[in-house]
Amino acid sequence: MKLKNPLLVVTDIDKSVEFYKNVLGLHKIMDFGANVTLTGGLCLQSKESFKEFIDNQNITFGSNSFEVYFEEDDFDSFAQKLETLDIKYVHGIKEHSWGQRVVRFYDPDMHIMSKFVRKCEKHAEQILND
């Protein structure tokens, strides 16, 4: 078995595609109407079509039970860009104990997105010194 793509159920495909383009720089590479694949392999599926897939069971948003993780070389510029956008934050910039900085925020359907600094210099120093 091979993991292919994460799939997020969304209430408005067009609004979500715009969010991922404007905020994270992702672009459509495949568009099947109710399903869109973005650069990086992230898939968006319409809520209506997904309800059919799961026999019309309830779909909930905003569970805070997972995140879609991205890494960023120029974290400070990305964080400044976020400040100019209408973004709902999980939390502002924070630094984890291993030295990696992160900001977490929601997409339009309350899925958590996170952007981390790609390089963690504090952790790299610790490994080199041990």
One Martini backbone bead per residue (centre of mass of N, CA, C, O) as a GRO file, in nm:
protein
  130
    1MET     BB    1   0.101   0.034   0.017
    2LYS     BB    2   0.017   0.386  -0.079
    3LEU     BB    3   0.044   0.705  -0.014
    4LYS     BB    4  -0.095   0.986  -0.179
    5ASN     BB    5  -0.346   1.181  -0.057
    6PRO     BB    6  -0.472   1.438   0.088
    7LEU     BB    7  -0.817   1.503   0.207
    8LEU     BB    8  -1.041   1.778   0.190
    9VAL     BB    9  -1.330   1.892   0.314
   10VAL     BB   10  -1.548   2.130   0.146
   11THR     BB   11  -1.788   2.388   0.097
   12ASP     BB   12  -1.588   2.566  -0.111
   13ILE     BB   13  -1.388   2.527  -0.366
   14ASP     BB   14  -1.318   2.814  -0.469
   15LYS     BB   15  -1.243   2.937  -0.194
   16SER     BB   16  -1.018   2.730  -0.132
   17VAL     BB   17  -0.839   2.774  -0.375
   18GLU     BB   18  -0.781   3.072  -0.311
   19PHE     BB   19  -0.654   3.030  -0.038
   20TYR     BB   20  -0.417   2.838  -0.128
   21LYS     BB   21  -0.301   3.045  -0.322
   22ASN     BB   22  -0.273   3.312  -0.144
   23VAL     BB   23  -0.135   3.174   0.117
   24LEU     BB   24   0.039   2.897  -0.008
   25GLY     BB   25   0.085   2.872  -0.335
   26LEU     BB   26  -0.134   2.698  -0.459
   27HIS     BB   27  -0.225   2.489  -0.744
   28LYS     BB   28  -0.392   2.372  -0.997
   29ILE     BB   29  -0.373   2.034  -1.160
   30MET     BB   30  -0.672   1.930  -1.092
   31ASP     BB   31  -1.021   1.923  -1.234
   32PHE     BB   32  -1.347   1.765  -1.124
   33GLY     BB   33  -1.507   1.985  -0.955
   34ALA     BB   34  -1.552   1.809  -0.669
   35ASN     BB   35  -1.235   1.781  -0.746
   36VAL     BB   36  -0.910   1.893  -0.625
   37THR     BB   37  -0.571   1.934  -0.726
   38LEU     BB   38  -0.278   2.033  -0.575
   39THR     BB   39   0.001   2.132  -0.518
   40GLY     BB   40   0.156   1.863  -0.337
   41GLY     BB   41  -0.137   1.681  -0.329
   42LEU     BB   42  -0.373   1.840  -0.244
   43CYS     BB   43  -0.713   1.764  -0.168
   44LEU     BB   44  -1.041   1.863  -0.280
   45GLN     BB   45  -1.374   1.813  -0.144
   46SER     BB   46  -1.692   1.817  -0.162
   47LYS     BB   47  -1.937   1.784   0.062
   48GLU     BB   48  -2.161   1.664  -0.113
   49SER     BB   49  -1.991   1.428  -0.236
   50PHE     BB   50  -1.891   1.304   0.030
   51LYS     BB   51  -2.165   1.228   0.146
   52GLU     BB   52  -2.210   1.010  -0.067
   53PHE     BB   53  -1.963   0.831   0.003
   54ILE     BB   54  -2.088   0.819   0.327
   55ASP     BB   55  -2.401   0.802   0.334
   56ASN     BB   56  -2.487   1.087   0.465
   57GLN     BB   57  -2.309   1.164   0.678
   58ASN     BB   58  -2.179   1.347   0.907
   59ILE     BB   59  -2.012   1.668   0.887
   60THR     BB   60  -1.727   1.808   1.043
   61PHE     BB   61  -1.584   2.109   1.170
   62GLY     BB   62  -1.324   2.200   1.387
   63SER     BB   63  -1.163   1.963   1.565
   64ASN     BB   64  -0.845   1.980   1.610
   65SER     BB   65  -0.711   1.675   1.503
   66PHE     BB   66  -0.544   1.822   1.269
   67GLU     BB   67  -0.276   1.885   1.023
   68VAL     BB   68  -0.133   2.087   0.777
   69TYR     BB   69   0.205   2.063   0.670
   70PHE     BB   70   0.449   2.323   0.636
   71GLU     BB   71   0.739   2.450   0.480
   72GLU     BB   72   0.975   2.734   0.538
   73ASP     BB   73   1.235   2.940   0.452
   74ASP     BB   74   1.061   3.231   0.478
   75PHE     BB   75   0.902   3.286   0.755
   76ASP     BB   76   0.885   3.594   0.805
   77SER     BB   77   0.743   3.666   0.538
   78PHE     BB   78   0.499   3.489   0.582
   79ALA     BB   79   0.402   3.621   0.847
   80GLN     BB   80   0.360   3.901   0.720
   81LYS     BB   81   0.151   3.814   0.513
   82LEU     BB   82  -0.068   3.716   0.713
   83GLU     BB   83  -0.121   4.006   0.836
   84THR     BB   84  -0.272   4.096   0.551
   85LEU     BB   85  -0.480   3.880   0.620
   86ASP     BB   86  -0.785   3.698   0.665
   87ILE     BB   87  -0.701   3.534   0.958
   88LYS     BB   88  -0.741   3.246   1.154
   89TYR     BB   89  -0.598   3.168   1.452
   90VAL     BB   90  -0.464   2.944   1.667
   91HIS     BB   91  -0.171   3.081   1.658
   92GLY     BB   92   0.094   3.234   1.680
   93ILE     BB   93   0.405   3.268   1.706
   94LYS     BB   94   0.618   2.987   1.784
   95GLU     BB   95   0.847   2.803   1.997
   96HIS     BB   96   0.988   2.520   2.022
   97SER     BB   97   1.203   2.335   2.218
   98TRP     BB   98   1.376   2.269   1.938
   99GLY     BB   99   1.349   2.571   1.771
  100GLN     BB  100   1.087   2.567   1.612
  101ARG     BB  101   0.893   2.758   1.409
  102VAL     BB  102   0.534   2.856   1.434
  103VAL     BB  103   0.217   2.867   1.253
  104ARG     BB  104  -0.138   2.866   1.318
  105PHE     BB  105  -0.422   2.803   1.097
  106TYR     BB  106  -0.715   2.856   0.916
  107ASP     BB  107  -0.929   2.759   0.705
  108PRO     BB  108  -1.249   2.804   0.589
  109ASP     BB  109  -1.309   2.496   0.743
  110MET     BB  110  -1.115   2.459   1.003
  111HIS     BB  111  -0.846   2.374   0.907
  112ILE     BB  112  -0.527   2.304   0.997
  113MET     BB  113  -0.252   2.514   0.947
  114SER     BB  114   0.108   2.481   0.898
  115LYS     BB  115   0.412   2.675   0.957
  116PHE     BB  116   0.749   2.603   0.917
  117VAL     BB  117   1.061   2.599   0.970
  118ARG     BB  118   1.277   2.418   0.795
  119LYS     BB  119   1.501   2.509   0.983
  120CYS     BB  120   1.671   2.385   1.286
  121GLU     BB  121   1.928   2.521   1.446
  122LYS     BB  122   1.915   2.424   1.738
  123HIS     BB  123   1.907   2.121   1.669
  124ALA     BB  124   2.165   2.111   1.498
  125GLU     BB  125   2.359   2.201   1.721
  126GLN     BB  126   2.301   1.970   1.918
  127ILE     BB  127   2.396   1.742   1.734
  128LEU     BB  128   2.689   1.853   1.690
  129ASN     BB  129   2.757   1.862   2.013
  130ASP     BB  130   2.704   1.540   2.081
   0.00000   0.00000   0.00000
